[in-house]
Amino acid sequence: MTLQRMSSLTTEELELAFKAHAGELRSFLYRHLRNNETAADLAQETYLRMLRQPPRKPVLNLRSFIFRVAHNLAIDHARSRGTRDQHDQGMAYLYEVTGESPELFDVVASQRELESLGEALQRLPAQCQQIFLLCRLQGLPHKEVAGQLGVSVSTVEKQLATALDFLRQCLQR
């Protein structure tokens, strides 16, 4: 691809470039994270990040840029995992000191997280919310959801990715 502003790329051009490197990108992320699901999630997040925040300067090598975004996301993920581990250690100490049952704390935390998820889900656009519920809660394949809603499979995939990204951000707050 020649030198150009990413912001001038169409969604289809970006999607083609991303698909061309998707397998290699997931392998790259797996080598860093040692978890297939997290690697796939971060590969999807890379695509979403590029759609939402195109660079302001011209990009000489789109493949390198895709991998740089993915690498930065992997670093962010590792940092947040470290913070979560510290929190878990602190909670274990709290349980030990207070003599409270960890199950009680877990139940309260789960209830709060479920409430937060429900509130965040209500803030999604109707179609995005419906796609999330059909794919994730009812476990329907993307093709079947697309048929039910009269949209393309690509729309289902993009809307699901948007929903997952939004919900993940809401739960991390």
C-alpha positions in Angstrom: 0.0 0.0 0.0 1.4 3.4 -0.9 1.9 6.2 1.6 -1.5 7.6 2.6 -3.4 8.9 5.5 -5.2 6.1 7.3 -8.1 8.4 7.8 -8.6 8.4 4.1 -8.8 4.6 4.0 -12.3 3.2 3.7 -13.6 0.7 6.2 -13.5 -1.9 3.5 -9.8 -1.2 2.7 -8.9 -1.3 6.3 -10.8 -4.6 6.7 -9.0 -6.1 3.8 -5.6 -5.1 5.2 -6.6 -6.4 8.6 -7.8 -9.7 7.2 -4.6 -10.1 5.2 -2.7 -10.1 8.5 -5.2 -11.5 11.0 -3.8 -15.0 11.3 -0.2 -13.7 11.7 -1.5 -11.1 14.2 -3.2 -13.7 16.4 -0.1 -15.8 16.4 2.0 -12.8 17.3 -0.4 -12.0 20.2 -0.5 -15.6 21.3 3.3 -15.7 21.6 3.1 -12.7 23.9 0.1 -13.7 25.9 0.0 -17.5 25.8 -3.8 -17.5 25.6 -5.7 -18.1 22.4 -8.9 -16.3 23.6 -7.1 -13.2 24.8 -5.1 -13.1 21.6 -8.3 -13.3 19.5 -9.9 -10.6 21.7 -6.9 -8.3 21.3 -6.7 -8.9 17.6 -10.4 -7.8 17.4 -9.7 -4.8 19.6 -6.8 -3.8 17.3 -9.2 -3.6 14.4 -11.7 -1.6 16.4 -9.0 0.7 17.7 -7.9 1.4 14.1 -11.4 2.1 13.0 -12.1 4.5 15.9 -8.7 6.2 16.1 -6.9 6.4 12.7 -3.4 8.0 13.0 -3.0 11.6 12.2 0.2 11.2 10.2 0.7 9.2 7.1 1.6 5.5 7.6 4.4 4.1 5.5 3.7 0.4 6.4 0.1 -0.5 7.3 1.2 -4.0 8.5 3.7 -2.5 10.9 1.1 -0.1 12.1 -1.4 -2.9 12.8 1.2 -4.9 14.7 2.3 -1.8 16.7 -1.3 -1.2 17.8 -1.7 -4.9 18.8 1.6 -4.8 20.7 0.5 -1.7 22.7 -2.8 -3.4 23.5 -0.9 -6.5 24.7 1.2 -4.4 27.0 -1.9 -2.7 28.4 -3.5 -6.1 28.9 -0.4 -7.3 30.8 -0.5 -4.2 33.0 -4.1 -4.6 33.9 -3.6 -8.3 34.7 -0.9 -7.3 37.1 -3.1 -4.8 38.8 -5.9 -7.4 39.0 -3.5 -9.9 40.6 -2.5 -7.3 43.2 -6.1 -6.7 44.0 -6.8 -10.4 44.4 -3.9 -10.7 46.8 -5.2 -7.8 48.8 -8.7 -9.3 48.9 -7.2 -12.7 50.1 -5.5 -10.8 53.0 -8.7 -9.0 53.8 -10.6 -12.3 54.0 -7.9 -13.7 56.3 -7.9 -10.7 58.6 -11.7 -10.2 58.8 -12.6 -13.8 58.9 -15.3 -13.2 56.4 -16.1 -15.8 53.8 -14.7 -15.1 50.4 -17.9 -16.5 48.9 -19.8 -13.6 50.4 -17.5 -11.0 48.9 -17.6 -12.9 45.6 -21.4 -12.9 45.6 -21.6 -9.2 46.3 -19.0 -8.4 43.7 -20.7 -10.6 41.1 -24.1 -9.0 41.8 -22.5 -5.5 41.3 -20.8 -6.6 38.1 -24.0 -8.1 36.8 -25.9 -4.9 37.6 -23.2 -2.9 35.8 -23.4 -5.2 32.8 -27.2 -4.8 32.7 -26.9 -1.0 32.8 -24.2 -0.9 30.2 -26.2 -3.3 28.0 -29.2 -0.8 28.1 -26.9 2.0 26.8 -26.1 0.0 23.6 -28.0 0.9 20.4 -31.0 -1.5 20.0 -29.6 -3.5 17.1 -26.2 -3.9 18.8 -27.9 -5.0 22.0 -30.1 -7.5 20.1 -27.1 -9.0 18.3 -25.2 -9.3 21.5 -28.1 -11.1 23.2 -28.7 -13.5 20.3 -25.0 -14.3 19.8 -23.7 -14.4 23.4 -26.7 -15.3 25.5 -28.6 -17.6 23.1 -25.5 -18.9 21.4 -26.8 -18.4 17.9 -24.3 -18.5 15.0 -23.6 -15.2 13.3 -25.1 -16.4 10.1 -28.4 -17.3 11.8 -28.5 -13.9 13.6 -27.9 -12.1 10.3 -30.8 -14.0 8.7 -33.2 -13.3 11.6 -32.4 -9.6 11.6 -32.1 -9.1 7.8 -28.5 -7.8 8.0 -25.2 -9.1 6.6 -22.9 -11.5 8.6 -20.3 -8.7 8.5 -22.7 -6.3 10.2 -23.4 -8.9 12.9 -19.6 -9.4 13.5 -19.0 -5.6 13.6 -21.9 -4.9 15.9 -20.9 -7.8 18.2 -17.4 -6.5 18.4 -18.7 -3.0 19.2 -20.9 -4.4 21.9 -18.1 -6.5 23.5 -15.7 -3.6 23.3 -18.2 -1.2 25.0 -19.2 -3.7 27.7 -15.5 -4.5 28.4 -14.8 -0.8 28.8 -17.8 -0.3 31.1 -16.8 -3.3 33.3 -13.2 -2.1 33.6 -14.3 1.2 35.1 
